[in-house]
């Protein structure tokens, strides 16, 4: 059973004991991402994620990497629009060493000018890499149009201009505002007892955090106003065109959000899904097609994405619309609902047996909901869901007048917006 432990500083610890496990996983979940950046510091959250691996007062970048490798562990990090996460997984007996390294990175990183300049070059190359990926370009353009003036519209990596402006002062300013105990959760899954975990957290984190508590004001995540129907496109000399369609959906606080997740899997979550069967298997228009649901604080959306030859984009969009209209006219089938239910239950059961997946789920949901969700609770939630719940979600959110569509690829003489909304040119 997952527990939530709070320390006097405001630091939260999500904890689930797997007494018989020989492995463990430990993560630092910071409730700040690109949506928390000021306009002139776009990309700083992601830049900090990189910089924490580049050296501390007692470890060089090589020392950090070498120590993790010497312990046989896997350490990594990622940044999203809402949070930044640092984690390590490996043998349970090395938990104190893992905490020592991660806490050193968190509290003692030096952010030297030399390392900042080196990593700036790395991030600029990362931006170029994503700019050569049609799906990534699509996602960024769609966010820009969908969220308008909201910080969620900005790219997580930042732009070439904004990254070139980042410096030690901006890094420290962002960390002082956001890397504080009230805005951080530690997540642990493994065999350590609660007493052992508390002692380690006290030693490596709480002692340093006590002096920083009381400075943080959590941002109010009101529902984000998004733009109504729009079309955005970008000419790229790619052999395949990328298309992404977005429907506004529920926020994480809405009880219907999980039904949209089920809907996404039914529409495009696997090889037997409706979109895969219709657009790929029957028509042969794409290699890959997916549908995914996102629900966070203040916003949510359902995305359908695929890549195809530019000449086939019109047919593919029309085929996607056919799938949507078939659901609208004939409804969802109980068999496909039950199939997806079993798939999700299988994923939950398998995830609940690995320390890494348990740690990741607890940390992620704590930042979203304020409590550490377990795989067992997800299964119980799924057991209560019905076809009617998913049908109601479909009827609520599948509205062409509120959708957005993005095209990235070689120019095509097709009114994609008109095609998608009306089913014909």
C-alpha positions as CSV (number, residue, x, y, z in Angstrom):
1,X,0.0,0.0,0.0
2,X,1.3,3.4,-1.0
3,X,1.9,5.9,1.9
4,X,2.4,9.6,1.9
5,X,4.9,10.9,4.4
6,X,5.3,14.6,5.1
7,X,8.4,16.2,6.7
8,X,8.3,19.5,8.7
9,X,9.9,21.4,5.7
10,X,6.9,20.6,3.6
11,X,8.7,17.9,1.6
12,X,6.5,15.0,0.6
13,X,7.6,11.4,0.3
14,X,5.6,8.8,-1.7
15,X,6.4,5.3,-0.4
16,X,5.5,1.8,-1.2
17,X,7.4,-1.1,0.4
18,X,8.1,-4.2,-1.7
19,X,9.6,-6.3,1.1
20,X,10.8,-9.2,-1.1
21,X,12.3,-7.0,-3.9
22,X,16.0,-6.9,-4.6
23,X,15.7,-3.8,-6.6
24,X,14.5,-0.3,-5.7
25,X,13.7,2.9,-7.5
26,X,14.0,6.5,-6.2
27,X,12.9,9.7,-7.8
28,X,12.9,13.4,-7.2
29,X,9.7,15.0,-8.6
30,X,9.7,18.8,-9.0
31,X,6.4,20.4,-9.6
32,X,7.8,22.8,-12.2
33,X,8.2,22.7,-15.9
34,X,8.1,24.9,-18.9
35,X,4.6,26.3,-17.9
36,X,6.3,27.9,-14.9
37,X,8.9,29.8,-16.9
38,X,8.8,33.5,-17.5
39,X,8.8,34.5,-21.2
40,X,12.4,35.5,-21.3
41,X,13.6,32.2,-19.7
42,X,11.8,29.7,-21.9
43,X,13.7,26.4,-21.8
44,X,15.3,27.0,-18.4
45,X,13.5,24.1,-16.7
46,X,14.8,21.7,-19.3
47,X,18.3,23.4,-19.2
48,X,18.4,22.9,-15.4
49,X,17.6,19.2,-15.9
50,X,20.7,18.9,-18.1
51,X,22.9,21.0,-15.8
52,X,22.3,19.0,-12.7
53,X,24.4,16.2,-14.3
54,X,27.3,18.5,-15.1
55,X,29.1,18.7,-11.8
56,X,28.8,19.5,-8.2
57,X,31.2,20.9,-5.5
58,X,32.7,17.4,-5.0
59,X,31.8,15.5,-8.2
60,X,32.6,16.2,-11.9
61,X,30.2,15.2,-14.6
62,X,32.3,12.1,-15.2
63,X,32.2,11.3,-11.4
64,X,28.4,11.4,-11.4
65,X,28.2,9.1,-14.5
66,X,30.9,6.8,-13.3
67,X,29.5,6.4,-9.9
68,X,26.1,5.5,-11.2
69,X,27.6,3.0,-13.6
70,X,29.8,1.5,-10.9
71,X,26.7,0.8,-8.9
72,X,25.0,-0.9,-11.9
73,X,22.2,1.6,-11.8
74,X,20.1,3.5,-14.3
75,X,19.9,7.2,-13.7
76,X,18.1,9.7,-15.9
77,X,15.8,12.7,-16.0
78,X,13.1,14.4,-18.0
79,X,11.2,17.7,-18.3
80,X,7.6,18.2,-19.2
81,X,5.4,21.3,-19.3
82,X,4.3,20.6,-15.7
83,X,7.3,19.0,-13.9
84,X,10.9,17.9,-13.9
85,X,12.0,14.5,-12.7
86,X,15.3,12.9,-11.7
87,X,15.4,9.2,-10.9
88,X,17.6,6.2,-10.4
89,X,16.8,2.5,-10.3
90,X,19.0,-0.4,-9.4
91,X,20.0,-2.8,-6.6
92,X,18.2,-2.0,-3.3
93,X,21.3,-2.3,-1.2
94,X,22.8,0.8,-2.8
95,X,19.9,3.1,-1.9
96,X,22.1,5.3,0.4
97,X,24.6,5.8,-2.5
98,X,21.8,6.7,-4.9
99,X,20.4,9.3,-2.5
100,X,23.9,10.7,-2.0
101,X,24.4,11.3,-5.7
102,X,21.0,12.7,-6.4
103,X,21.0,15.0,-3.4
104,X,24.5,16.2,-4.2
105,X,23.2,17.1,-7.7
106,X,20.1,18.8,-6.3
107,X,21.9,20.9,-3.7
108,X,25.5,21.4,-4.8
109,X,25.5,21.7,-8.6
110,X,28.0,24.5,-9.5
111,X,26.6,25.8,-12.8
112,X,30.0,27.0,-13.9
113,X,30.2,29.2,-17.0
114,X,32.3,26.6,-18.8
115,X,29.7,23.8,-18.2
116,X,26.8,26.2,-19.1
117,X,28.4,27.0,-22.4
118,X,29.1,23.3,-23.2
119,X,25.5,22.3,-22.3
120,X,24.0,25.2,-24.3
121,X,25.6,23.7,-27.4
122,X,24.1,20.3,-26.5
123,X,20.6,21.7,-26.0
124,X,20.8,23.7,-29.3
125,X,21.7,20.4,-31.1
126,X,18.7,18.8,-29.3
127,X,16.4,21.5,-30.6
128,X,17.8,20.9,-34.2
129,X,17.2,17.2,-33.8
130,X,13.5,17.7,-32.8
131,X,13.1,20.3,-35.6
132,X,14.0,17.4,-38.0
133,X,11.2,15.2,-36.5
134,X,7.8,15.9,-38.0
135,X,5.9,14.6,-35.0
136,X,7.7,16.9,-32.6
137,X,7.3,19.9,-34.9
138,X,3.6,19.0,-35.1
139,X,3.2,18.8,-31.3
140,X,4.9,22.2,-30.7
141,X,2.9,24.0,-33.4
142,X,-0.3,22.5,-32.2
143,X,0.5,23.6,-28.6
144,X,1.3,27.1,-29.8
145,X,-2.0,27.5,-31.5
146,X,-4.1,25.6,-28.9
147,X,-2.8,27.4,-25.8
148,X,-2.4,30.9,-27.4
149,X,-0.7,33.3,-24.9
150,X,-0.6,30.8,-22.1
151,X,2.9,29.6,-21.1
152,X,1.8,26.0,-22.1
153,X,2.1,27.2,-25.7
154,X,5.9,27.5,-25.4
155,X,8.2,24.6,-26.4
156,X,9.7,22.6,-23.5
157,X,13.2,22.9,-24.9
158,X,12.9,26.6,-25.5
159,X,13.9,28.3,-28.8
160,X,17.4,28.9,-30.2
161,X,17.1,32.5,-29.1
162,X,15.8,31.8,-25.6
163,X,18.4,29.1,-24.9
164,X,21.2,31.4,-26.0
165,X,20.0,33.9,-23.4
166,X,20.1,31.5,-20.5
167,X,22.8,32.0,-17.8
168,X,23.6,31.2,-14.2
169,X,21.5,34.0,-12.9
170,X,18.3,32.7,-14.7
171,X,19.0,29.2,-13.6
172,X,19.4,30.1,-9.9
173,X,16.3,32.4,-10.1
174,X,14.1,29.6,-11.4
175,X,15.4,27.1,-8.9
176,X,14.9,29.5,-6.0
177,X,11.3,29.9,-7.0
178,X,10.5,26.3,-7.7
179,X,13.1,23.9,-6.3
180,X,11.8,24.2,-2.8
181,X,10.5,21.5,-0.4
182,X,6.8,22.4,-0.7
183,X,7.1,21.9,-4.5
184,X,9.0,18.6,-4.4
185,X,8.0,15.0,-3.8
186,X,10.4,12.1,-3.4
187,X,9.1,8.8,-4.6
188,X,10.5,5.4,-3.5
189,X,9.5,1.8,-4.1
190,X,11.6,-1.0,-2.7
191,X,12.3,-3.2,0.3
192,X,13.5,-0.5,2.8
193,X,11.3,-0.1,5.8
194,X,9.6,3.2,6.5
195,X,12.1,3.9,9.4
196,X,15.1,3.3,7.1
197,X,13.6,5.5,4.4
198,X,12.8,8.3,6.8
199,X,16.3,8.3,8.2
200,X,17.9,8.5,4.7
201,X,15.5,11.3,3.6
202,X,16.3,13.2,6.8
203,X,20.0,12.9,6.2
204,X,20.2,13.6,2.5
205,X,17.3,16.0,1.9
206,X,15.3,17.3,4.9
207,X,18.4,18.8,6.7
208,X,19.0,21.0,3.7
209,X,15.4,21.7,2.9
210,X,14.4,23.0,6.4
211,X,16.2,26.3,5.7
212,X,14.2,26.8,2.5
213,X,10.7,26.0,3.7
214,X,8.0,28.7,3.8
215,X,9.2,30.5,0.7
216,X,7.0,28.9,-1.9
217,X,3.6,29.9,-3.2
218,X,2.0,27.2,-5.3
219,X,0.6,28.6,-8.6
220,X,-3.1,28.4,-9.0
221,X,-3.8,26.1,-11.9
222,X,-7.1,27.5,-13.2
223,X,-8.6,25.9,-16.3
224,X,-6.7,27.1,-19.3
225,X,-8.6,28.9,-22.0
226,X,-7.8,27.4,-25.4
227,X,-8.5,28.4,-28.9
228,X,-11.4,27.1,-30.9
229,X,-11.1,25.5,-34.4
230,X,-7.8,26.2,-36.2
231,X,-5.5,24.8,-38.8
232,X,-1.7,25.3,-38.6
233,X,0.9,24.0,-41.0
234,X,4.6,24.1,-41.6
235,X,6.4,23.3,-44.9
236,X,9.2,20.8,-44.4
237,X,11.0,18.7,-47.0
238,X,10.2,15.5,-45.3
239,X,9.3,12.4,-47.3
240,X,6.4,11.8,-44.9
241,X,3.9,14.3,-43.8
242,X,2.9,14.4,-40.1
243,X,-0.7,15.2,-39.1
244,X,-2.0,15.7,-35.6
245,X,-5.6,16.4,-34.6
246,X,-6.5,17.7,-31.2
247,X,-9.8,17.8,-29.3
248,X,-10.0,19.7,-26.0
249,X,-10.8,17.3,-23.1
250,X,-11.1,17.2,-19.3
251,X,-8.6,18.3,-16.7
252,X,-7.1,15.8,-14.2
253,X,-9.6,16.8,-11.6
254,X,-12.5,15.8,-13.7
255,X,-13.8,12.3,-12.9
256,X,-14.4,11.7,-16.6
257,X,-10.7,12.1,-17.5
258,X,-10.1,8.4,-17.2
259,X,-12.9,7.6,-19.6
260,X,-11.1,9.7,-22.2
261,X,-8.0,7.6,-21.7
262,X,-10.1,4.5,-22.4
263,X,-11.5,6.2,-25.5
264,X,-8.0,6.9,-26.8
265,X,-7.0,3.3,-26.5
266,X,-10.2,2.1,-28.2
267,X,-9.7,4.6,-31.1
268,X,-5.9,4.2,-31.5
269,X,-4.1,2.4,-28.7
270,X,-3.0,-0.8,-30.4
271,X,-3.0,-3.0,-33.5
272,X,-6.7,-4.0,-33.1
273,X,-7.8,-0.4,-32.5
274,X,-10.3,1.2,-34.8
275,X,-7.9,3.8,-36.3
276,X,-5.1,1.2,-36.9
277,X,-7.5,-1.2,-38.5
278,X,-9.3,1.3,-40.8
279,X,-6.4,3.6,-41.8
280,X,-3.5,1.2,-41.9
281,X,-4.9,-2.3,-42.3
282,X,-7.9,-1.7,-44.6
283,X,-6.6,1.4,-46.5
284,X,-2.8,1.0,-46.3
285,X,-2.4,4.8,-45.8
286,X,0.0,4.9,-42.9
287,X,2.5,2.8,-41.1
288,X,1.8,4.1,-37.6
289,X,-1.3,5.9,-36.2
290,X,-2.1,6.6,-32.6
291,X,-4.6,8.2,-30.3
292,X,-3.6,9.4,-26.8
293,X,-5.2,11.3,-24.0
294,X,-3.6,13.9,-21.7
295,X,-5.0,15.3,-18.5
296,X,-3.1,17.6,-16.2
297,X,-3.9,20.5,-13.9
298,X,-6.0,23.1,-15.7
299,X,-6.2,21.4,-19.1
300,X,-6.6,18.2,-21.1
301,X,-6.8,17.0,-24.7
302,X,-7.2,14.0,-26.9
303,X,-4.7,13.7,-29.8
304,X,-4.8,11.6,-33.0
305,X,-1.5,11.5,-34.9
306,X,-0.1,9.8,-37.9
307,X,2.5,10.1,-40.7
308,X,1.9,9.4,-44.4
309,X,3.0,10.4,-47.8
310,X,1.9,14.0,-48.6
311,X,-0.2,12.8,-51.5
312,X,-2.1,10.5,-49.2
313,X,-2.8,13.1,-46.4
314,X,-6.2,13.9,-47.7
315,X,-7.3,10.3,-47.8
316,X,-5.9,9.6,-44.4
317,X,-7.7,12.5,-42.8
318,X,-10.9,11.5,-44.4
319,X,-10.4,7.9,-43.1
320,X,-9.8,9.2,-39.6
321,X,-13.0,11.2,-39.8
322,X,-14.9,8.1,-41.0
323,X,-13.8,6.2,-37.8
324,X,-15.0,9.1,-35.7
325,X,-18.3,9.2,-37.4
326,X,-18.8,5.5,-37.2
327,X,-18.5,5.7,-33.4
328,X,-20.9,8.6,-33.4
329,X,-23.5,6.8,-35.4
330,X,-23.2,3.2,-34.1
331,X,-21.6,3.7,-30.7
332,X,-18.9,1.7,-29.0
333,X,-19.1,-2.1,-28.8
334,X,-19.1,-3.8,-25.4
335,X,-16.5,-6.4,-26.7
336,X,-13.9,-3.7,-27.6
337,X,-14.5,-1.9,-24.3
338,X,-14.0,-5.1,-22.3
339,X,-10.8,-5.9,-24.4
340,X,-9.3,-2.5,-23.6
341,X,-10.3,-2.9,-19.9
342,X,-8.4,-6.2,-19.7
343,X,-5.4,-4.6,-21.5
344,X,-5.3,-1.8,-19.0
345,X,-5.7,-4.2,-16.1
346,X,-2.8,-6.3,-17.5
347,X,-0.6,-3.2,-17.7
348,X,-1.6,-2.2,-14.2
349,X,-0.8,-5.6,-12.8
350,X,2.6,-5.8,-14.6
351,X,3.5,-2.3,-13.6
352,X,2.6,-3.0,-10.0
353,X,5.2,-5.7,-9.9
354,X,8.2,-3.5,-10.7
355,X,9.7,-1.0,-8.3
356,X,10.5,1.5,-11.1
357,X,6.9,1.6,-12.4
358,X,5.5,1.9,-8.9
359,X,7.9,4.7,-8.1
360,X,7.0,6.5,-11.3
361,X,3.3,6.2,-10.9
362,X,3.3,7.5,-7.3
363,X,5.4,10.5,-8.1
364,X,3.5,11.4,-11.3
365,X,0.1,11.3,-9.7
366,X,1.2,13.0,-6.5
367,X,2.2,16.1,-8.6
368,X,-1.1,15.9,-10.4
369,X,-3.5,15.1,-7.6
370,X,-1.7,15.5,-4.3
371,X,-1.8,11.8,-3.5
372,X,0.2,8.8,-4.5
373,X,-1.9,6.6,-6.8
374,X,-1.2,2.8,-6.9
375,X,-1.7,0.3,-9.6
376,X,-4.2,-1.5,-7.4
377,X,-6.4,1.6,-7.2
378,X,-6.3,2.0,-10.9
379,X,-7.6,-1.5,-11.4
380,X,-10.4,-0.8,-9.0
381,X,-11.3,2.4,-10.8
382,X,-11.4,0.5,-14.1
383,X,-13.7,-2.2,-12.7
384,X,-16.3,0.5,-12.1
385,X,-16.2,2.0,-15.5
386,X,-18.8,1.3,-18.1
387,X,-19.3,1.6,-21.9
388,X,-21.7,4.5,-21.1
389,X,-19.0,6.4,-19.3
390,X,-16.7,6.3,-22.4
391,X,-19.6,7.1,-24.8
392,X,-20.5,10.1,-22.7
393,X,-16.9,11.3,-22.9
394,X,-16.9,10.8,-26.6
395,X,-20.1,12.9,-27.0
396,X,-18.6,15.6,-24.8
397,X,-15.3,16.1,-26.4
398,X,-15.5,15.1,-30.1
399,X,-16.5,18.4,-31.5
400,X,-15.0,19.5,-34.9
401,X,-15.8,23.2,-34.1
402,X,-13.4,23.0,-31.1
403,X,-10.7,20.8,-32.7
404,X,-7.3,21.8,-34.1
405,X,-5.4,20.2,-36.9
406,X,-1.7,20.5,-37.7
407,X,0.2,19.5,-40.9
408,X,3.9,19.3,-41.3
409,X,5.5,18.2,-44.6
410,X,5.7,19.1,-48.2
411,X,3.1,21.6,-49.4
412,X,-0.3,20.1,-50.4
413,X,-3.1,21.9,-52.2
414,X,-5.8,20.7,-49.8
415,X,-8.0,22.6,-47.4
416,X,-7.3,20.3,-44.5
417,X,-9.6,22.1,-42.1
418,X,-12.6,22.0,-44.4
419,X,-11.9,18.4,-45.1
420,X,-11.8,17.4,-41.5
421,X,-14.8,19.4,-40.4
422,X,-17.1,18.5,-43.3
423,X,-15.7,15.3,-44.6
424,X,-15.2,16.7,-48.1
425,X,-13.6,19.6,-50.0
